Amino acid sequence: MTWVAAVVHGILLGGYYALLAAGLALMFGVMRIINLAHGSLALVGAYMAFLLVEHTGWSTYLTLLPVLPGALIVGYLLQRTMLERSLRAGQLVPLLTTFGLLIVIANLLQEFFSPDVHSLDAGRIGTAAWQISSELSIPWFDVLTLGIALAVLGGLQLVLRFTQLGRELRATAADADTAELLGVNARAVYARATAIAVAVAALAGVFYGMRSGFDPSQGGAELLYAFEAVVIGGIGSLWGTLGGGIVLGVSQEIGAQINPEYFAIGGHVVFLAVLVARSASQASRIRYALRRFA
Amino acid sequence: MSALLAVEGLDVRHGLLQAVREVSLDVAEGETLALVGANGAGKSTLLRAIAGAHRPAAGRIVFAGRDITRMPAHRRARAGIALVPEGRRLFPELTVEENLRVATASRRPGPWTVEEVLEAFPLLEPLRRKRAASLSGGEQQATAIGRGLMTNPRLLLLDEVSLGLAPVVVEGVYRSLATLIESGTTIILVEQDLARAMRVADRVICMLEGRVVLEGLRGQLTREQVTGAYFGLRQGATA
């Protein structure tokens, strides 16, 4: 039964990872940008919510109303002022730019909020749980997180499939030059993609702040989990990201079930196994192709 | 006759290679102009420069009275210039209908809608929900032309629309073009098939090594003159 509990909690945790990874997958899918500052932008979302709670006494959920539109604007400006320029300089430069951004954000957060651990109040949902059996309880908050992740991924999928913005995003991702010839302003499309990605990151960050304490140095660690979810799920695919998040969450929980210290390792092992399996299947395909020529 | 498009002293470079050298030409509203010339003569580059996909190194492009030399490609599409690029360049993962709908980004109202395009290219009607990557060459070409038309262009640029297609399919593509030409759409087309270019176009321009070497109305040019210019032979020598 404890193993069942581990799997169930892993699936729920996967919802959080998918939420965190969705924006990363979107930016990579559309612009081939690996945004190393993604986890840091999520943290900024959490800190902004914290600031609002401190000054207004609102519930954490209510702070999403100003935080998400704010994040949209930040994402749009980030693309137009920094990422757009670095994209023009080649594939590697955005990687360096976002790495720099990760460091700048961590230091700014430390400057303004101190290195102390902060947390956000999740309200009554944060503590309530369904007691299924003596060993399995399902926290409401985790179910809410998974539900939000499903709603965000489903919403993104609908936008991509059925709206003009979605068609322009997919067309620009496939061939930006040709999209331009049809009247698509590729730079504006990129900026909108980044705006959505940063808003989803901020949403994930607020949920992260409600599920555990956070401090300014955590952007990198959160990025790693999001990155693993994206890679396991297959790069650039939204539903794959959900699958990847769930596989990551389940492996971590099973690792922790074997030994509480194996939580993070469980995820890393599966991540590496997926990478090795992918490259092995690629290598065997290459060998097969070579044999046909030999 | 007022020109819809005026190109003045245009130079376009690919790195060190100068693909288009001091080209000047005018296209009147409603006219069909054919650009002919050997591979590497600069025809495609000239079309791409007009559409905004390449920045010229020197010269001016004036469209409908406006200097568009520095205008980005998407704004030219919104001003009414559509390029059907060489090699079709469809969005492979999008369906036929989605490929067509992307072009509504040009925000130009006009006669061409998805339904109109499907009516003009009936072969696409049963394929509208198929991914573009799964289409045959002729079907892809029809989609690419339809996608260009969806921007409701005042000037349609067609780059090698018959390249790599079976002769029967080319016939079909040109039958559709004939309807377009009759409807008064201004067209510049690049065509390898000299005979076909001289049949469809009102005027023919022959390019060689980036320059315009021969220009004339359909009736004024003989096939021999054009062939001579095509291969860079002196006109006296062909006579």
Interface residues (C-beta under 8 A of the other chain):
Chain A: Q164 R167 E168 R170 A171 A174 D175 D177 T178 A179 E180 L181 L182 G183 V184 N185 A186
Chain B: A51 G52 A53 P72 A73 H74 A77 R78 A82 L83 P85 R89 F91 P92 E93 L94 E98 N99 R101 V102 A103 T104 A105 S106 R107 R108 R147 G148 M150 T151
